[in-house]
Protein backbone atom coordinates (compact mmCIF):
# COMPACT_ATOMS: atom_id res chain seq x y z
CA UNK A 1 0.00 0.00 0.00
CA UNK A 2 1.38 3.39 -0.99
CA UNK A 3 1.40 6.19 1.57
CA UNK A 4 0.05 9.48 0.17
CA UNK A 5 1.88 11.68 2.69
CA UNK A 6 5.40 10.45 2.05
CA UNK A 7 7.58 7.86 3.70
CA UNK A 8 8.08 8.36 7.47
CA UNK A 9 11.44 6.57 7.26
CA UNK A 10 12.64 9.34 4.96
CA UNK A 11 11.56 12.32 7.04
CA UNK A 12 13.77 15.39 7.26
CA UNK A 13 15.02 17.26 10.31
CA UNK A 14 16.23 20.84 10.46
CA UNK A 15 18.94 22.79 12.31
CA UNK A 16 18.07 26.40 13.10
CA UNK A 17 20.92 28.60 11.83
CA UNK A 18 20.20 31.24 14.47
CA UNK A 19 20.48 29.10 17.64
CA UNK A 20 22.20 26.03 16.06
CA UNK A 21 19.78 23.55 17.65
CA UNK A 22 17.54 20.91 16.12
CA UNK A 23 14.29 22.65 15.33
CA UNK A 24 11.35 20.69 16.76
CA UNK A 25 8.88 22.54 14.49
CA UNK A 26 10.46 21.26 11.29
CA UNK A 27 11.21 17.72 12.38
CA UNK A 28 9.29 15.04 10.64
CA UNK A 29 8.63 16.73 7.30
CA UNK A 30 8.20 13.83 4.90
CA UNK A 31 9.17 13.90 1.28
CA UNK A 32 7.01 12.05 -1.21
CA UNK A 33 8.89 10.77 -4.24
CA UNK A 34 11.46 13.56 -4.29
CA UNK A 35 13.90 15.24 -1.96
CA UNK A 36 15.56 18.62 -1.90
CA UNK A 37 19.20 19.18 -2.74
CA UNK A 38 21.85 18.77 -0.05
CA UNK A 39 22.19 21.80 2.28
CA UNK A 40 18.69 23.06 1.44
CA UNK A 41 17.71 26.18 3.45
CA UNK A 42 14.11 26.60 4.61
CA UNK A 43 12.31 29.32 6.58
CA UNK A 44 10.65 27.83 9.68
CA UNK A 45 9.56 28.99 13.11
CA UNK A 46 11.96 27.97 15.90
CA UNK A 47 10.71 27.32 19.44
CA UNK A 48 14.15 27.92 20.95
CA UNK A 49 14.71 31.35 19.40
CA UNK A 50 11.50 32.77 20.85
CA UNK A 51 11.10 35.00 17.79
CA UNK A 52 7.71 35.49 16.27
CA UNK A 53 9.18 35.41 12.79
CA UNK A 54 10.67 32.55 10.83
CA UNK A 55 14.37 31.72 11.00
CA UNK A 56 16.63 30.09 8.41
CA UNK A 57 17.01 26.33 8.84
CA UNK A 58 19.25 23.83 7.07
CA UNK A 59 17.71 20.50 6.16
CA UNK A 60 19.10 17.17 7.35
CA UNK A 61 17.78 14.61 4.90
CA UNK A 62 17.30 11.00 5.99
CA UNK A 63 20.42 10.01 4.06
CA UNK A 64 22.70 12.81 5.38
CA UNK A 65 25.28 12.65 8.17
CA UNK A 66 24.35 14.97 11.06
CA UNK A 67 27.96 16.00 11.79
CA UNK A 68 28.57 16.94 8.15
CA UNK A 69 25.41 19.06 7.97
CA UNK A 70 26.20 20.71 11.33
CA UNK A 71 29.69 21.65 10.09
CA UNK A 72 28.18 23.17 6.92
CA UNK A 73 25.63 25.04 9.06
CA UNK A 74 28.46 26.58 11.09
CA UNK A 75 30.11 27.71 7.83
CA UNK A 76 27.06 29.38 6.30
CA UNK A 77 25.54 30.72 9.53
CA UNK A 78 27.34 34.09 9.26
CA UNK A 79 25.65 34.69 5.92
CA UNK A 80 22.28 34.96 7.73
CA UNK A 81 23.08 35.80 11.38
CA UNK A 82 25.98 37.95 12.55
CA UNK A 83 25.76 37.57 16.37
CA UNK A 84 28.07 35.28 18.35
CA UNK A 85 27.28 31.62 18.77
CA UNK A 86 27.90 29.67 21.99
CA UNK A 87 27.95 26.34 20.11
CA UNK A 88 24.86 24.97 21.83
CA UNK A 89 24.95 21.73 19.89
CA UNK A 90 22.02 19.39 20.44
CA UNK A 91 21.50 16.25 18.47
C-alpha positions as CSV (number, residue, x, y, z in Angstrom):
1,X,0.0,0.0,0.0
2,X,1.4,3.4,-1.0
3,X,1.4,6.2,1.6
4,X,0.0,9.5,0.2
5,X,1.9,11.7,2.7
6,X,5.4,10.5,2.0
7,X,7.6,7.9,3.7
8,X,8.1,8.4,7.5
9,X,11.4,6.6,7.3
10,X,12.6,9.3,5.0
11,X,11.6,12.3,7.0
12,X,13.8,15.4,7.3
13,X,15.0,17.3,10.3
14,X,16.2,20.8,10.5
15,X,18.9,22.8,12.3
16,X,18.1,26.4,13.1
17,X,20.9,28.6,11.8
18,X,20.2,31.2,14.5
19,X,20.5,29.1,17.6
20,X,22.2,26.0,16.1
21,X,19.8,23.5,17.7
22,X,17.5,20.9,16.1
23,X,14.3,22.6,15.3
24,X,11.3,20.7,16.8
25,X,8.9,22.5,14.5
26,X,10.5,21.3,11.3
27,X,11.2,17.7,12.4
28,X,9.3,15.0,10.6
29,X,8.6,16.7,7.3
30,X,8.2,13.8,4.9
31,X,9.2,13.9,1.3
32,X,7.0,12.0,-1.2
33,X,8.9,10.8,-4.2
34,X,11.5,13.6,-4.3
35,X,13.9,15.2,-2.0
36,X,15.6,18.6,-1.9
37,X,19.2,19.2,-2.7
38,X,21.8,18.8,0.0
39,X,22.2,21.8,2.3
40,X,18.7,23.1,1.4
41,X,17.7,26.2,3.5
42,X,14.1,26.6,4.6
43,X,12.3,29.3,6.6
44,X,10.7,27.8,9.7
45,X,9.6,29.0,13.1
46,X,12.0,28.0,15.9
47,X,10.7,27.3,19.4
48,X,14.1,27.9,21.0
49,X,14.7,31.4,19.4
50,X,11.5,32.8,20.8
51,X,11.1,35.0,17.8
52,X,7.7,35.5,16.3
53,X,9.2,35.4,12.8
54,X,10.7,32.5,10.8
55,X,14.4,31.7,11.0
56,X,16.6,30.1,8.4
57,X,17.0,26.3,8.8
58,X,19.2,23.8,7.1
59,X,17.7,20.5,6.2
60,X,19.1,17.2,7.3
61,X,17.8,14.6,4.9
62,X,17.3,11.0,6.0
63,X,20.4,10.0,4.1
64,X,22.7,12.8,5.4
65,X,25.3,12.6,8.2
66,X,24.3,15.0,11.1
67,X,28.0,16.0,11.8
68,X,28.6,16.9,8.2
69,X,25.4,19.1,8.0
70,X,26.2,20.7,11.3
71,X,29.7,21.7,10.1
72,X,28.2,23.2,6.9
73,X,25.6,25.0,9.1
74,X,28.5,26.6,11.1
75,X,30.1,27.7,7.8
76,X,27.1,29.4,6.3
77,X,25.5,30.7,9.5
78,X,27.3,34.1,9.3
79,X,25.6,34.7,5.9
80,X,22.3,35.0,7.7
81,X,23.1,35.8,11.4
82,X,26.0,37.9,12.5
83,X,25.8,37.6,16.4
84,X,28.1,35.3,18.3
85,X,27.3,31.6,18.8
86,X,27.9,29.7,22.0
87,X,28.0,26.3,20.1
88,X,24.9,25.0,21.8
89,X,25.0,21.7,19.9
90,X,22.0,19.4,20.4
91,X,21.5,16.2,18.5
